[in-house]
Amino acid sequence: MVVGNLSLIAHTYHQTLSQSASIVSVFAWTYAIATPLLALSTNRFNKRSLFLILLAVFLAGTLLSAFAPSLPIFLFSRVMTASVAGLMESLMSVIASQLATTDQQRSMLVAWIYTGFSIASVVGNPLGTFIANLWRWQDAFIMVLATIVATNLIPKDLVNEPAFFKEQLVLFSDRRIQLAIVFAICSAGMIFGYYTYIRSLIHQTLGFSLTALSLVLLLLGVLDVFANQLSGRLAAKNGIKRLRPFYVLDLVLLALFQFSMQNAWTGLLLLCALVFFFALFGSPIQIFVLDVASHDYPQATTLASTLNAIFYNVGVAVSSFTATQTLKAAGLSALGWNSLVYCAVALLVLLTLVRMTDREAMRG
């Protein structure tokens, strides 16, 4: 909702487009800081009850966003939603892992969770943009309250694995987990290095009308759905290793970003390719971290499930900041270079992680 309507929100609160990037950063940093703290402190809670409480806070924050009379109150509402959103997403992965009976089924269930977020983008982002253009951006936030109808789908008999803080924190001493964290940060960075300003790129740089903007966002969302399903299939078959050629391709596409943005159709084609290939990393890295935790640190499985969400948002916050600096210095078309730096680091980390896991497999 925020990314699709960032320029409208900025106008409402009398901010420039570059200043309004703080809205994205505040959400991302709160998400990253609050999620591990909540995961560590609520480990002994009943997962279903905890999820319902988190959802209530999330919806209250979203409603406050719709009626916020000033930017500080709007930012506070984003802090409310961000503080619980990460643990909600992580609990979904834990629930999926408990429901699955095979490794392949677990990979596909996790992929469906990411697909759910993609479908939300397919329906929510363009619909939110359409509603904002038709009425007000605030009305787009109000429609999120419909989420409450899904509460009866949450399983009731979920297993708890309570552990003390120190027993869970040992997870961070594992070199594989450390590399996975850096990989998640840089992978998010390569996405939001340009996607923070996706509305402006499509409307201002490529010249598509506001009506066409909603259709383009819908197209990107559909591609994201298919990419997440492919992501699940990759995760079921040594997904980390199979990501390597896609990251090489991402580097090539980002190198062509600035040149492609000079034409509406080449720019659109490039954005479609980037959205599809960028979305592939979610399920493989989530399954990888869950596998490491379940095998070596079972007491920290819930915490492990939060890591991708946490550090994804660290990447969002950092790359949104660098995207703003790139925008100020060189304009919208140069945002591809910002993403390319994150992609290059992510590829190096990925290659290191693959070599490490191969060595451990040979020793095993």
PEFEN-V50937 format. One record per residue. RES is the residue in one letter. PHI is phi in whole degrees, 0 to 359 (NA if undefined). D_CENTER is the distance of its C-alpha to the mean C-alpha in Angstrom with 1 decimal. Layout:
# PEFEN-V50937
res = {RES;RES}
phi = {PHI;PHI}
d_center = {D_CENTER;D_CENTER}
This chain:
# PEFEN-V50937
res = {M;V;V;G;N;L;S;L;I;A;H;T;Y;H;Q;T;L;S;Q;S;A;S;I;V;S;V;F;A;W;T;Y;A;I;A;T;P;L;L;A;L;S;T;N;R;F;N;K;R;S;L;F;L;I;L;L;A;V;F;L;A;G;T;L;L;S;A;F;A;P;S;L;P;I;F;L;F;S;R;V;M;T;A;S;V;A;G;L;M;E;S;L;M;S;V;I;A;S;Q;L;A;T;T;D;Q;Q;R;S;M;L;V;A;W;I;Y;T;G;F;S;I;A;S;V;V;G;N;P;L;G;T;F;I;A;N;L;W;R;W;Q;D;A;F;I;M;V;L;A;T;I;V;A;T;N;L;I;P;K;D;L;V;N;E;P;A;F;F;K;E;Q;L;V;L;F;S;D;R;R;I;Q;L;A;I;V;F;A;I;C;S;A;G;M;I;F;G;Y;Y;T;Y;I;R;S;L;I;H;Q;T;L;G;F;S;L;T;A;L;S;L;V;L;L;L;L;G;V;L;D;V;F;A;N;Q;L;S;G;R;L;A;A;K;N;G;I;K;R;L;R;P;F;Y;V;L;D;L;V;L;L;A;L;F;Q;F;S;M;Q;N;A;W;T;G;L;L;L;L;C;A;L;V;F;F;F;A;L;F;G;S;P;I;Q;I;F;V;L;D;V;A;S;H;D;Y;P;Q;A;T;T;L;A;S;T;L;N;A;I;F;Y;N;V;G;V;A;V;S;S;F;T;A;T;Q;T;L;K;A;A;G;L;S;A;L;G;W;N;S;L;V;Y;C;A;V;A;L;L;V;L;L;T;L;V;R;M;T;D;R;E;A;M;R;G}
phi = {NA;290;299;292;239;301;293;291;296;300;295;300;259;59;245;282;299;292;294;289;298;299;297;291;294;299;298;295;292;298;305;292;279;286;300;294;296;293;298;290;272;248;301;268;284;297;295;292;297;298;299;294;295;298;296;298;294;300;291;296;295;295;295;296;301;292;246;296;278;213;297;302;290;298;297;297;295;289;296;302;290;293;295;246;297;296;290;300;297;293;299;299;294;295;299;299;297;288;281;287;251;224;297;294;296;296;300;287;294;297;299;293;296;295;297;301;295;293;297;300;290;300;272;286;294;295;295;298;294;296;298;297;287;279;238;221;294;299;294;294;289;299;292;296;299;297;304;299;292;270;296;285;272;286;302;263;263;255;275;259;234;296;206;282;309;298;294;277;293;300;306;286;279;280;299;297;293;300;293;298;296;299;298;296;298;289;293;294;298;290;283;276;298;235;290;305;246;298;299;293;298;288;278;273;285;273;82;283;290;297;294;294;303;298;291;294;298;296;299;297;294;297;298;296;300;296;296;291;292;295;301;296;292;295;297;286;226;54;299;302;294;281;281;305;295;291;287;296;296;301;300;296;298;292;295;267;304;299;288;291;290;281;227;301;277;292;295;296;299;294;299;297;296;297;301;294;285;294;285;286;281;304;293;301;287;294;295;300;295;296;295;299;293;294;278;249;222;300;289;244;298;297;299;300;293;273;297;299;295;299;279;301;285;298;298;299;296;294;288;296;294;291;295;296;293;296;300;296;277;224;94;298;294;273;297;299;292;299;293;298;298;296;295;297;294;301;295;298;295;300;298;295;295;295;299;296;291;295;297;293;293;292;291;289}
d_center = {13.3;13.4;12.2;14.6;17.4;17.0;20.5;22.1;20.8;22.1;25.4;25.8;25.7;27.6;25.0;24.7;21.5;21.0;21.7;19.2;16.3;17.0;15.6;12.0;13.0;14.7;11.8;9.6;12.7;13.8;10.8;11.3;15.1;15.6;13.6;15.9;18.9;18.5;17.9;21.0;23.1;22.5;23.0;26.3;25.4;25.6;22.1;22.9;24.4;21.7;19.1;21.4;21.9;18.2;17.9;21.0;19.8;16.5;18.8;21.3;19.0;17.9;21.6;22.4;20.1;22.1;25.4;24.7;27.9;26.7;23.8;24.2;24.0;21.0;19.2;20.5;19.1;15.6;16.4;17.5;14.5;12.1;14.7;14.4;10.9;9.7;13.0;12.9;10.0;11.8;15.1;14.1;13.8;17.1;18.8;18.0;19.5;22.5;23.1;23.1;26.5;25.7;23.2;22.6;22.1;19.6;17.6;17.8;17.0;13.7;13.1;14.2;11.7;8.9;11.5;11.9;8.6;9.8;13.2;12.1;11.1;14.4;16.4;14.9;13.9;17.3;19.2;18.0;19.1;22.3;23.2;22.7;25.0;27.4;27.6;25.4;21.7;22.4;23.3;19.9;18.6;21.6;20.8;17.7;20.5;21.2;18.6;21.5;23.3;21.1;22.1;25.1;23.0;21.9;24.2;26.9;28.1;25.3;26.3;25.8;26.1;27.0;27.3;28.2;26.0;27.7;27.4;23.6;23.2;25.1;22.0;21.1;24.4;23.5;23.1;20.9;18.4;18.7;18.1;15.0;13.6;14.7;13.2;9.6;10.3;11.9;9.7;6.9;10.2;11.6;9.1;9.3;12.8;13.9;11.4;12.0;15.4;14.9;17.4;19.9;19.7;20.5;23.0;24.7;24.4;24.8;26.9;25.6;26.9;24.9;25.8;24.6;21.3;20.4;21.5;19.5;16.2;17.4;18.2;14.8;13.3;16.0;15.4;11.7;13.4;15.9;13.7;12.0;15.5;16.7;14.0;15.6;19.0;18.2;17.1;20.4;22.4;21.6;18.2;17.8;21.1;20.5;17.5;20.0;21.5;18.3;17.4;20.9;20.6;17.5;19.8;22.5;20.5;19.3;22.9;24.0;21.5;24.1;26.9;25.1;24.3;28.0;28.4;26.6;26.5;25.7;22.9;21.6;22.1;20.2;17.1;17.3;17.7;14.8;12.3;13.9;14.2;10.8;9.2;11.8;10.6;8.3;11.5;13.9;12.5;11.9;15.4;16.9;16.1;17.3;20.4;21.3;21.1;23.0;25.6;26.2;24.7;24.8;25.2;21.7;19.8;18.0;17.1;16.0;13.6;11.8;11.6;8.5;6.6;9.1;9.3;5.8;6.6;10.0;9.2;7.9;11.2;13.4;12.6;13.0;16.3;17.4;16.6;18.8;21.5;21.4;21.8;24.7;26.4;26.1;24.5;21.7;22.8;22.5;18.7;18.6;20.5;17.9;15.2;18.0;18.6;15.2;15.6;19.1;18.3;15.6;18.4;20.9;19.0;18.4;22.1;23.1;21.1;22.8;26.2;25.8;25.0;27.8;30.3;29.5;29.9;33.3;34.4;33.4}
